[in-house]
């Protein structure tokens, strides 16, 4: 979501005067075509006072948890929804008396109050953007939105990710995953990939690179040892963009076979399209918004489920059909997600909605 927010703000900033309001004390990783104001403190009243003094033509919240704050501001209001940001909102604008209570047993109640606050406020947003059709469907059902108030606008890819895949001679199949390795993101299912690969020992030679870090990395490394595939698995940690692009270009196939639940989904999965931008096919499970990010048989392979067996069979299918994947077709699919085009579509929609509002 941070990559998406930066990419979108940067692309919009190339067309209009864009200011990004971030928490006090935070800092954007690199400069972009936008201004940054670090003034949010997480208090509804204080944040509202600070934002009301800013003169803007339109507000665009990049997280559904901001809706209760957003609807109290003047000027047309727009929201970009990701999925988990309204299924399990984490911004503390639900209830001033409840948010400070940190007892573990309050977590469920706190989430329920936040979701209720979002649903009560949702009607006062002028228009919504979502990262996938799946997220749009969930937003309509969970927030009570009419379909005509939602526009699907998938995440974009920075031009720097577009490159030719590296050419290799004979070698083991190089499989790549890019994801967070945290306990809270186990739905990303890296352990399922490890188990699927372990079942292919003696059948397919492989190496597996995992880019990302977090508090679940040690458990996953131990699992690779337990499965006796540790010599074939490399945990690369967090990489800068240059090193990440090199990893994409070096891979034979990218895999992220996420799971989904009622409160935790893969809203889209921009890593699939980043891999495609390097000409690399992808493997995903039919879960959440990944079905919008991967075109089966063209940009990659969609699995019927996220089990280790399905993952192993998906890798087998890729090996059988590898020659049928066209790098040109994969690049063409990724090219539909370039940030300037995505941002322009969103900007035009916002401008049209502002015009309608002004003439109402």
TORZA-793257 format. One record per residue: x, y, z of N, C-alpha, C in turn. Coordinates in steps of 0.001 Angstrom, whole numbers, plus 500000, padded with zeros to 6 digits. Layout:
N
XYZXYZXYZ
...
! end
This chain:
360
500812498800500000500000500000500000500855501263500000
501997501216500670502892502373500660503442502615499262
503799501517498564504301501655497189503216502226496299
501986501755496496500869502250495694500648503735495967
500619504118497238500373505514497582501432506421496971
502696505997497066503766506814496494503630506904494973
503429505753494318503328505747492863502175506581492355
501018506481493020499853507244492588500057508736492812
500563509104493991500797510525494270501812511108493306
502834510349492976503860510818492053503287511026490654
502454510070490200501877510177488857500845511303488788
500020511443489826499061512546489852499779513887489950
500886513903490690501643515136490854502274515623489569
502454514718488614502983515130487311501939515871486489
500656515777486910499571516426486168498955517602486919
498942517543488248498277518556489059499107518881490297
498629519867491052499286520245492304498792519297493384
499650518383493827499267517348494778500026517534496086
499279517492497189499871517525498529499481516235499238
500456515541499815500214514310500554500339514607502039
499275514330502789499275514550504229499580513230504921
500644513217505702501148511996506334501258512214507850
501440511139508623501586511294510079502787512154510452
502626512904511513503732513714512022504908512810512373
506091513206511955507284512411512244507625511411511168
506716511166510231507022510233509141507787510961508048
508305510176507132509057510774506033508943509882504813
508580510467503682508503509712502444509911509272502060
510022508020501585511342507430501336512136508194500301
511495508732499294512211509477498261511326510596497741
511927511608497207511177512751496717510370512378495485
509232513005495340508389512751494175507818514056493652
506910513938492679506299515111492053505110515589492879
505284515698494183504217516139495077504851516775496309
504040517520497037504478518097498303504017517180499438
504759517182500521504386516379501674504217517272502889
503117517059503600502865517763504849502696516720505946
503612516696506908503565515712507992502834516328509186
501511516169509225500756516844510271499680515981510945
499441514744510499498411513910511113498925513295512412
498079513296513450498494512768514750497612511608515214
496592511227514422495751510095514784494595510440515699
494387511725515979493252512191516780492246512838515837
490999512369515865490000512873514924489855514382515012
489728514907516206489535516333516362490729517155515911
491905516750516346493111517514516000493431517410514517
493302516210513939493574516062512512492562516857511689
491308516862512140490278517614511423490589519100511424
490979519642512565491314521073512642492466521416511709
493468520558511675494643520842510834494299520767509355
493524519776508960493210519611507541492210520655507045
491315521097507906490323522089507486490968523415507115
492153523668507614492832524927507295493542524871505945
493553523689505310494221523534504023493201523770502893
493567524602501943492678524868500814492904523866499698
491917523011499441492067521989498405490829521983497513
490994521475496297489865521314495376489181519966495560
489931518958496010489362517630496235490255516877497201
489639516003497995490362515122498902490348513711498342
491509513056498383491605511660497977492270510890499113
491479510096499846492022509277500923492524507970500340
493734507578500700494339506367500150494226505186501104
493261505254502013493033504179502963491599504305503465
490834503214503405489446503269503825489265503665505274
490257503389506121490157503751507519490069505240507759
490358506044506740490294507500506865488901508061506595
487959507214506202486635507706505813485965508539506910
485950508106508190485290508933509217485885510324509356
487160510479509078487791511797509073487451512548507794
487530511861506677487348512486505371485991513157505240
484926512499505709483576513009505473483282514270506268
484156514644507195483971515869507955484675517059507311
485330516819506188486050517870505477485192518440504354
485487519676503989484807520299502857485484519845501567
484959520246500439485427519900499093485047518454498763
484909518117497492484550516754497096485516515727497668
484979514566498058485747513560498794485768512239498036
486968511684497859487168510441497132488023509503497984
487826508200497780488572507207498554489062506101497638
490306505681497844490849504500497161490837503357498165
490100502278497841489967501134498741490830499967498272
491424499267499233492322498151498938491734496794499298
490866496749500286490288495487500743490385495374502246
491556495050502758491732494899504199491576496220504943
491704497347504249491587498638504922490154498924505362
489152498207504812487794498353505352487266497043505946
487873495910505568487484494650506207488021494572507633
489240495040507832489866495054509164490608496376509328
489874497501509416490510498824509442491434499003510635
492554499667510402493551499833511457493796501288511833
493184502232511155493323503630511562492301503926512658
492752504586513705491941504743514901490960505879514875
490021505900513923489005506945513883487618506381514177
487564505237514870486273504614515121485546505213516317
486203505278517471485561505776518686486622506389519593
486502507685519934487528508337520758487720507673522115
486649507108522690486788506515524022487348505108523978
487170504414522830487581503016522751489019502843522273
489458503700521364490758503516520727491932503447521720
491947504262522806493109504210523709493208502931524542
492136502145524622492144500943525456492903499842524719
493995499356525276494876498421524579494798496995525109
493796496670525917493665495299526409493438494355525231
494115493206525205494000492285524066492575491892523740
491740491701524774490372491248524531489508492323523873
490019493561523782489256494640523159489428494674521646
490344493852521113490633493929519685489416493714518808
488625492679519105487450492390518296486424493497518364
486194494034519564485242495130519722485720496371518986
487024496644519092487584497819518422487383497717516904
487637496532516341487440496346514903485974496518514518
485069495992515326483637496109515031483199497570515031
483702498341515984483346499760516059483915500516514862
485143500195514488485740500858513322484952500553512057
484586499277511860483809498926510665482459499626510658
481843499729511818480568500426511913480717501905511570
481802502514512048482053503928511755482243504141510256
482950503226509606483153503340508165481828503223507412
481017502232507789479747502032507085478808503227507264
478770503791508469477897504949508715478351506160507906
479649506272507676480201507443506981480250507270505468
480143506028504986480447505717503586479606506492502592
478333506763502935477436507420501994477851508852501704
478652509443502578479019510853502430480298511047501609
480850509967501086481973510062500147481400510199498749
481961511074497929481397511320496603481603510152495648
482793509523495712483052508416494786484221507588495312
484199506311494932485228505371495381485994504796494195
487265504513494439488093503743493512488522502472494246
488592501368493526489069500127494140490151499514493264
490990498682493871492118498102493149491742496890492305
490525496354492473490122495179491701488608495027491737
488090494154490866486668493857490877486241493193492166
487109492339492721486806491680493982486643492701495100
487541493676495172487435494708496198486184495551495988
485843495837494729484620496594494437483392495854494945
483338494545494697482212493741495160482110493734496681
483270493569497347483285493589498809482871494950499352
483315496028498708482969497371499173481469497612499065
480867497132497981479423497321497811478651496562498890
479087495341499189478353494535500166478632494960501601
479876495298501928480222495611503315479940497069503684
480070497978502728479851499394503023478503499895502525
477740499019501873476415499407501391476448500373500231
477433500212499331477579501136498203476843500627496977
476311501537496191475782501184494881476940501037493904
476814500126492949477912499832492027478335501056491218
477413501982490932477773503144490116478590504178490884
478807503932492176479634504835492968481055504319493111
481371503241492381482685502610492500483302502455491117
484557502875490982485314502702489740486529501834490025
486694500771489248487861499898489410489068500567488772
490110500716489555491320501394489090492528500643489651
493056499649488938494119498807489495495388499601489782
496226499101490679497501499770490965498377499850489719
499285500794489727500166500971488588501567500437488855
502342500402487789503730499954487848504622501077487345
505685501337488068506635502356487647507354501914486386
507640502864485501508295502545484232509619501811484417
510295502067485546511608501446485762511514499929485840
510336499378486149510195497926486273510110497239484915
509874497997483855509771497397482532511159497129481975
511452495856481756512782495432481326512663494064480680
513704493690479992513734492365479381514173491345480418
513553490160480377513966489082481268515383488647480920
516131488248481923517504487802481708517513486451481003
518382486312480001518510485044479286519524484145479985
519147482881480204520020481944480903520182480673480078
521284479998480331521446478652479809520721477677480718
520932476390480521520287475385481374520623475618482847
519607475579483680519785475759485131518522475277485826
518557475094487149517336474772487883516301475882487729
515046475537487775513965476507487692514094477511488838
514159478801488508514293479836489532512922480425489830
512426480121491019511113480582491474511313481763492419
510449482779492301510596483998493099509281484353493779
509370484781495036508243485383495751508710486702496342
507860487717496262508125489013496893506934489319497790
507169489430499096506064489653500028506586489996501409
505689490440502274506032490606503694506112489234504345
507002489093505289507144487834506023506793488076507487
505537488409507732505080488695509093504006487704509504
503846487557510810502811486662511328501424487093510854
501231488408510736499925488922510341499659488761508842
500678488399508072500475488237506631500739486800506180
500440485841507057500653484442506682499720483987505561
498666484766505294497827484441504139498620484504502836
499766485161502841500601485201501640501105483799501278
501113482893502278501264481456502014502638481052501504
503674481679502008505033481255501646505280479826502121
504712479466503277504902478095503753504263477085502805
503144477460502178502534476580501185503424476364499978
504120477426499556505053477299498425506220476395498813
506743476576500020507841475721500477507418474253500473
506222473965500964505746472579500994505496472056499581
504971472900498710504754472485497336506055472164496629
507059473018496827508364472769496215509003471509496781
508852471300498084509441470106498694508881468831498072
507604468860497689506989467677497077507504467419495670
508218468396495093508737468249493725510196467795493693
510790467602494861512183467140494890512314465827494121
513359465747493327513585464555492523512828464563491215
511899465506491068511112465632489829511506466869489041
511640467999489742512005469268489111513128469889489921
514217470236489278515288470978489949514859472435490077
515054473015491241514589474385491454515495475114492441
515428476441492365515929477322493419514802478296493718
514708478700494970513581479543495390514120480750496137
513819481949495623514221483195496270512999483852496883
513120484266498144512042484957498844512541486340499225
511949487370498625512318488750498912511300489326499896
511792489868500990510922490427502010511432490056503382
510885490692504404511357490440505757510204490611506732
510442490202507968509428490340508992509610489316510095
508685489343511055508843488511512249508503487039512020
508128486670510788507850485264510491508969484612509678
509986485383509374511058484860508514511771483671509158
512062483751510433512793482659511097511991481363511050
510678481442511262509842480240511196509888479622509806
509839480460508785509859479959507415511214479341507073
512288479955507568513616479380507346513729478015508034
513167477908509246513167476623509948512352475584509180
511243476016508583510418475090507808511178474568506590
511940475446505930512746475004504787513759473947505222
514344474133506397515264473130506947514526471815507226
513360471918507851512566470739508185512173469955506938
511887470680505852511479470046504598512676469577503765
513882469816504265515125469402503602515316470074502246
514866471324502131515091472061500886515865473358501143
516367473561502354517063474802502697518196475159501740
518996474178501240520063474546500295519546475175499002
518263474973498713517682475493497469516865476771497697
516830477257498939515994478406499286516871479542499788
516643480741499256517380481922499688516397482972500193
516546483364501453515773484466501998516606485735501827
516141486620500956516954487754500515516779488998501372
515764489012502249515500490213503020514861491284502141
514789492491502678514219493614501934515267494178500973
514877494413499731515796494927498714515348496311498251
516297497137497851515918498410497244515379498140495844
514830499163495216514145498956493936515070498403492861
516306498870492820517236498397491798517500496900491955
517768496474493182518031495053493438516766494221493229
515609494782493579514347494068493370514086493847491889
514320494872491092514112494723489639515047493660489073
516261493609489584517203492584489128516708491188489493
516094491047490667515548489751491076514405489330490161
513531490275489850512445489959488924512991489477487587
513950490224487041514482489894485718515185488547485701
515727488126486835516477486878486905515582485658487115
514327485870487492513434484757487809512901484090486545
512563482809486672511853482098485604510351482199485793
509913482220487046508487482329487336508322482960488718
507301483793488838506968484431490114505749483729490693
505741483479492020504598482821492634504207483512493928
502906483738494078502326484234495320500921483639495385
500804482521496075499557481748496111498801482070497396
498286483301497485497672483777498717496366483059499032
496060483049500318494764482574500796493870483795501032
492584483558501221491658484650501505490666484206502562
490217485170503387489180484907504377488211486085504363
487192486028505197486209487106505228486806488430505679
487910488381506413488497489605506963489909489869506452
490392489064505492491778489221505044491882488722503605
492129489642502676492167489275501256493374489905500573
493723489356499420494705489974498525493920490903497620
494010492217497894493179493154497149493449493139495664
494718493064495274495108492979493863496388492177493739
497475492717494254498762492032494160499641492643493085
500166493843493354500949494547492349502230493811491997
502716492946492896503947492209492599503786491327491368
502564490832491097502349490029489892502673490853488638
502194492092488625502387492924487437503815493454487376
504444493675488529505869494046488514506696492924487893
506390491686488232507091490562487610506812490511486116
505552490714485730505202490731484301505940491828483551
506172492968484224506895494066483570508306493649483190
508839492632483880510146492082483530510007490891482594
508810490652482070508599489549481140508474488201481816
508278488183483131508256486935483894506818486497484148
506444485252483806505097484747484103504890484599485601
503635484574486016503298484515487433502359483349487722
502353482931488993501420481909489466500709482470490687
499370482405490671498561482917491774497395481977492012
496840482018493207495624481267493493494410482144493172
493305481494492870492072482232492583491478482730493896
492083483758494433491666484297495723491762485809495682
490708486486496139490738487941496187490934488567494816
491645489694494801491842490444493571492916489902492660
493589488819493068494616488239492203494038487794490867
492737487490490837492118487063489575492069488209488575
492192489453489057492283490605488151493725490871487736
494681490385488519496091490694488282496765489696487356
496189488499487217496804487432486423495814486935485374
496238486903484122495425486348483038495925484938482757
495111483956483110495540482561483006495904482208481559
497090481649481396497558481245480082498197482344479268
498119483588479746498711484728479028499825485356479864
499452485892481032500466486503481897500936485546482983
500217484430483140500603483482484175499603482361484316
499542481803485508498694480647485791497892480925487066
496584480625487021495733480731488197495456479334488738
495698479157490032495472477883490702494053477832491259
493471476641491299492123476507491836492079476748493339
493157476474494036493226476760495466494682477023495837
494923477256497111496267477648497551496975476538498327
496531475300498167497146474178498878498521473855498300
499391473210499075500694472790498539500552471910497303
499519471058497264499306470213496090498986471049494867
498102472034495019497764472902493894498982473692493436
499796474151494386501011474892494045501972473999493256
502186472783493732503073471853493023502554471579491613
501239471381491481500668471132490154500775472357489255
500666473549489854500828474773489066502238474915488536
503221474556489347504614474611488897504854473558487815
504275472373488000504368471346486952503781471859485633
502617472498485734501986473041484514502872474088483865
503482474959484680504353475974484107505514475343483358
506121474334483955507254473678483302506816473073481963
505619472447481929505115471854480689504813472911479633
504238474036480062503724475038479119504627476252478985
505806476185479565506675477353479627506890478002478265
507084477206477247507368477746475916506186478507475327
504980478280475859503792478929475297503598480345475827
504338480718476867504202482064477409505062483033476593
504401484017476014505067485002475169505499486200476001
506795486513475968507281487675476706506609488950476214
506338489027474912505675490216474363504261490362474929
503526489239475011502168489288475544502178489636477024
503171489112477744503285489421479171503586490902479363
504499491441478568504804492871478643503583493716478285
502809493253477302501625494008476887500615494105478027
500425492998478752499513493005479891500024493950480972
501305493864481278501869494763482286501755496222481849
501887496467480536501824497825480016500490498505480236
499443497730480482498138498316480782498092498911482191
499149498701482958499173499138484350500263500172484613
500703500875483588501688501931483816501049503065484625
501797503599485571501251504610486472500674505823485757
501328506404484753500741507593484129499340507337483574
499113506160482983497795505854482438496764505632483544
497162504905484585496253504650485709495870505970486378
496859506820486647496597508087487327495731509006486477
495937508984485172495141509838484292493671509431484327
493410508131484328492029507660484410491379508106485715
492124508004486820491584508437488093491382509943488124
492341510665487618492262512123487610491072512594486786
490843511973485618489715512360484766488384512073485459
488304510945486153487084510600486888486822511599488006
487873511974488732487726512952489804487274514299489234
487896514742488138487536516023487530486082516022487079
485637514912486496484252514821486034483285514884487219
483622514205488316482752514205489498482708515593490135
483838516293490152483870517646490693482980518570489859
483024518400488532482215519213487646480736518989487892
480357517729488045478947517412488328478521518032489654
479399517938490663479094518496491969478911520014491894
479774520679491116479715522130491003478447522600490303
477941521775489379476767522163488595475461521644489172
475564520906490283474345520329490876473474521422491502
! end
